[in-house]
């Protein structure tokens, strides 16, 4: 795939992602909304905005960063696009599966229920997993030493700041139920045995029998 085509796909994904998030924020209601984010979180969210929205848009519509472009083989655009589309889909499904329990930050509602279905069946934080998928794809789709890895680098501080706090909050609310859920799932990637079972179930019958006999 050519660079221009990859950039168009990426731009469409950015617009779609922003639209999806705006849709859910629009219907989010919380009395604590104005005081929801700490100063540190606002800084981290600002970095994400720069890394995923601002720099890519400037890169696509200007030649400001052209001096530090790199070139990858065209075939890399195919898996990169597939990974990008998967990341956008996972981002949407994470919101949809959480439903009314979604919030833009660390908040548990009074009637909050632990969601363990849909994309939450095998991983506890699919939204962060979607960030990783999109960020890796960006490296291949926007072939520039500054813009390519910008989302990956800018999202890392947000992830590190939030994920442990989220899990402590959920343990505090749900106790043993969440601890059991942690044993059954991976944080942002499915557990090894789940991956092996998935691969095994899709092997041809003859190969499955041979593997089973070993």
C-alpha positions in Angstrom: 0.0 0.0 0.0 1.2 3.5 -0.8 1.9 6.1 1.9 -0.9 8.4 0.7 -3.5 5.5 0.9 -2.3 4.6 4.4 -2.6 8.2 5.5 -6.1 8.4 4.2 -7.1 5.2 6.1 -5.5 6.5 9.2 -7.3 9.9 9.0 -10.6 8.1 8.5 -9.9 6.1 11.6 -9.1 9.2 13.6 -12.3 10.8 12.6 -14.3 7.7 13.4 -12.6 7.2 16.8 -13.3 10.8 17.7 -16.9 10.5 16.7 -17.4 7.3 18.8 -15.8 8.9 21.8 -17.9 12.1 21.4 -21.0 10.0 21.2 -20.4 8.2 24.5 -19.2 11.4 26.2 -22.4 13.1 25.1 -24.5 10.6 27.0 -22.3 10.4 30.0 -23.8 12.0 33.1 -22.0 12.5 36.4 -22.2 15.1 39.1 -18.5 14.8 39.5 -17.7 15.3 35.9 -16.1 18.8 36.2 -13.7 17.5 39.0 -13.1 14.2 37.5 -9.4 14.3 36.3 -6.4 15.1 38.4 -3.8 17.6 37.0 -1.5 14.7 36.2 -4.2 12.9 34.2 -5.0 16.1 32.3 -1.4 16.3 31.3 -1.3 12.7 30.2 -4.6 13.1 28.2 -3.1 16.2 26.6 -0.1 14.1 25.5 -2.4 11.5 24.0 -4.3 14.2 22.1 -1.0 15.5 20.7 0.3 12.0 19.8 -2.9 10.6 18.2 -4.7 13.7 16.8 -2.5 16.8 16.5 0.8 15.5 15.2 -0.8 13.1 12.7 -3.1 15.8 11.3 -0.2 18.2 10.9 1.9 15.4 9.3 -0.8 14.5 6.8 -1.8 18.0 5.7 1.7 19.7 5.8 5.3 18.9 4.9 6.7 20.2 8.2 8.1 16.8 9.3 9.0 15.4 5.8 12.8 15.7 6.5 12.5 12.8 9.1 10.4 10.4 7.1 11.3 6.8 6.8 10.2 4.3 4.2 8.9 0.8 4.8 8.1 -2.0 2.3 4.7 -1.5 0.8 3.5 -4.9 2.0 3.7 -3.8 5.7 0.7 -1.6 5.0 -1.6 -4.6 4.8 -1.1 -6.0 8.3 -0.8 -2.5 9.7 -4.2 -1.5 8.2 -5.7 -4.8 9.6 -4.3 -4.0 13.0 -5.5 -0.4 12.9 -9.0 -1.5 11.9 -9.0 -4.1 14.7 -7.9 -1.4 17.2 -10.7 0.9 16.2 -13.2 -1.9 16.4 -11.9 -3.0 19.8 -12.2 0.6 21.0 -15.8 0.8 20.0 -16.7 -2.6 21.4 -15.1 -1.7 24.7 -17.5 1.2 25.0 -20.5 -0.7 23.8 -19.9 -3.7 26.1 -19.4 -1.4 29.1 -22.6 0.4 28.2 -23.9 2.6 31.0 -21.0 1.7 33.2 -18.5 3.5 31.0 -16.9 6.7 32.3 -14.1 8.9 30.9 -12.0 8.3 34.0 -11.8 6.4 37.2 -15.4 6.2 38.4 -17.7 3.4 39.6 -21.4 4.1 39.6 -23.6 3.3 42.6 -25.2 0.4 40.7 -22.0 -0.6 39.0 -21.8 -4.2 37.8 -18.6 -6.0 36.9 -18.6 -6.5 33.1 -17.1 -9.9 32.1 -18.8 -10.5 28.8 -18.0 -9.4 25.2 -14.5 -8.2 24.7 -14.1 -8.4 28.5 -14.3 -12.2 28.5 -10.6 -12.8 28.1 -9.0 -9.4 28.9 -9.7 -6.9 31.7 -8.7 -3.7 29.9 -9.6 -4.0 26.2 -9.6 -0.2 25.7 -5.9 0.0 26.6 -5.4 -3.0 24.3 -7.1 -1.0 21.5 -4.7 1.8 22.1 -1.7 -0.5 21.8 -3.1 -2.0 18.5 -3.7 1.5 17.0 -0.3 2.9 18.3 1.6 0.0 16.7 -0.3 0.4 13.4 0.5 4.1 13.5 4.2 3.4 13.4 3.7 1.6 10.0 1.1 3.8 8.6 2.6 7.3 9.3 6.2 6.6 8.4 7.9 9.4 10.2 10.4 9.3 13.1 8.4 11.8 15.1 4.8 11.1 14.2 5.0 7.3 13.7 5.7 6.4 17.4 4.0 9.6 18.9 0.8 7.8 20.1 2.7 4.8 21.4 5.0 7.1 23.5 2.3 9.5 24.6 -0.2 6.8 25.7 2.3 4.9 27.8 2.3 7.4 30.7 -1.5 7.4 30.8 -1.6 3.6 30.9 1.0 3.3 33.6 -0.7 6.0 35.7 -4.1 4.5 35.4 -4.1 0.7 35.1 -3.0 -0.2 38.6 -5.3 2.4 40.2 -8.2 1.0 38.2 -7.5 -2.5 39.4 -7.2 -1.5 43.0 -10.5 0.4 42.7 -12.2 -2.6 41.2 -10.8 -5.0 43.9 -12.0 -2.6 46.6 -15.5 -2.6 45.1 -15.9 -6.2 44.0 -13.4 -8.0 46.2 -13.2 -11.8 45.6 -15.3 -11.6 42.4 -12.7 -9.3 40.7 -9.7 -11.4 42.1 -11.2 -14.5 40.5 -11.8 -12.5 37.3 -8.1 -11.6 37.3 -7.1 -15.2 37.5 -9.2 -16.1 34.5 -8.1 -13.2 32.3 -5.1 -11.2 31.1 -4.7 -7.5 31.7 -4.4 -6.4 28.0 -3.6 -9.6 26.3 -5.5 -13.0 26.6 -3.8 -15.5 28.9 -1.5 -18.0 27.2 -3.8 -21.0 27.6 -6.6 -19.1 26.0 -4.4 -18.2 23.0 -3.3 -21.8 22.7 -6.8 -23.1 22.8 -7.9 -20.6 20.2 -5.1 -21.6 17.8 -5.7 -25.3 18.5 -9.4 -25.1 17.8 -8.7 -23.7 14.3 -6.1 -26.3 13.2 -7.2 -28.9 10.7 -8.5 -32.1 12.4 -5.5 -34.2 11.3 -3.0 -31.7 12.8 -5.1 -31.5 16.0 -5.0 -35.3 16.4 -1.2 -35.3 15.9 -0.7 -32.5 18.4 -3.0 -34.2 20.9 -1.0 -37.4 20.6 2.2 -35.8 21.5 
